[in-house]
Amino acid sequence: MFNEPTINSVVSFGKYKRKIINEISIEYLINLSNNLKCCSDKILIDFIKNNIDILKQAAAQGKVYVHEIESLQPPKYNVPDDYKNKKTILTEKFSEVKCSSGKRAYGSQNDAAQAIKTINKISSKDKIPRRKYFCTECGKWHLSSIPNWKKSKSSE
């Protein structure tokens, strides 16, 4: 289930990508506030807008990181409903058919391609599928995070 945004939300943009808001430099957020158009993280933008005065005051007091501030407002960004339960999105759109290898199997090349697009759109993980491939064992399609895989001569 999707967690509502907090100061412990993970940032998906810039220098502090994959860090929680609480670990970000106050100076970085203040500088970013001057050019929010370059930021693609809606939760981070909302956090900055709601707290810019508090951030500037904390910086003037010599504080360095967000976690040093006590009176911050959490982000209030409303995440679209279709992003709230990521697992539901994937299981509703794509079957739960599994190969004997334990991997999720997709009935068609098109289903596998659509799954890659959906996962890349909603996932915040480092390891995400990059390509699809046909499995001769189950006769279905699987996803791989390895961009270009080639069989070695020793495995043939």
N, C-alpha and C positions, 0 to 999 in steps of 0.2 A: 504494500500500500504506500502511496506517496505521502511523504511527511511534509507538513506545512513549513514554509520558509522560516528559519530562525537565524540567529547570529552564528549558529553552528552549521549552516547550509554550506555546501561545497561550491566554490566559485568555478565557473566554466569558461573564464576569459582571462587573457593576459598573463602577466608576470606571476600572479598567484593562482593560476589555474590548478585545480585539484587540491587546493587548501581550503580550510574553512574560513569564513568571514572573520571570525575571532582572531585569526593568526595574521591578518593583513596589516601592513604598515599604515598608520593614520595618514602620513604624508602622501602615500600612494593614492589613497582614496580621495584626498583633497585635490590632488593634481588631476585625477580622473574626473572629478566633478566639473572641471573646467571644459571638458570635452566628452560628455556622455554619449555623443553620437557615435563615437568609435567603439563603444562598449556594446557587446551583443548579449550580455548576461542581464536579463530583465530583473532578476531577483537582486543582483548587486546594484543595479541602477536605482531600484526602489529603496534599498537600504541607504545608499548615499543621499538620495533626495530627502529621506525622512530624518537623517541624522547629521546633515552637513554642518549645522551650527554647533552641535555637540562635538563633532570631530575637530572643528577649527578651535574651539575652546580648549579641548584636550591637548591639541598640538601646542597651543600657547602656554599650557601648563607643563610642557616638556614630556608629555606621554608619547610613546612611540608606537605601540600596537593597540588594536581594537580591544583586546581582552583586558586592557588596563582601565577601560571606561565602564562605569557601573550603570549609567542611566540611558542606555541605547534603546531605540525602538526597533523591534524585529521587522524584517521586510514584510510588506503586506501585499505583495504581488499575487494576483489571482492566477493560479496555474490553470490552463484549460482543462476541462474534465477529462478529455481523452489522454492526458498525460499523467493523470493521478494514479492509475493502477497499470503500470507498465506490463506486468505479466498478463493481465487480462487482455490488453491490446494484442499481444502476440498469440495468446492461445485462442482468442476469438477469430483472428484473421487466418491463423495457420494451424494445421492439425497437430495433434500430439503424437503422431505416428513416430515410432522409434525404430531404428535399425538394430540389428543384433550387436552392433558396435556400441550401442547406447546413445548414439547421436540422434538428434531430431531429424526426421526425414521429410522432405517436401516433395509433393507429388509431381510438380512440374518445374521446369527451369524458371518459368515466370514467377511462380510462388516463391522460389528461393531468392530471386532477384528482388522481389517486393519485400521479403523479410529482411534482406540486407539494408534496404532503404529505410525501413521502419526502425530497425534496431539502431542504425547509425543516427537517426533523427532523435531518438528518445534516450539513448544510453549515455551515461557519464563515465563508463568504464574505459580503461586504457586499451584493453584487448577487445576489439570488436571485429565482426566478420568483414572481410575485404573481398571475398570471391565465393563463388558457388562451384560445386563439382559433382559430377555424376558418380554414384556408387554402384559398382558392378555386383556387389554382394546383395543389396536389397532392391536395386533397380530404381532408386529414388535419388533425390538431390540433397546434398549437405552443404553447410557453410563452413568456411575456414577463415581464420584471422591471418593466415600466412598468405601474403600477397601473390607471390609467384612460386609455386611448388613444382619441382621437376624431380622425377624419379632418378635416383642415382643408379649407375650401372651395376653396383653391387647388390641392389635390391631387386633387380630384374630376374 
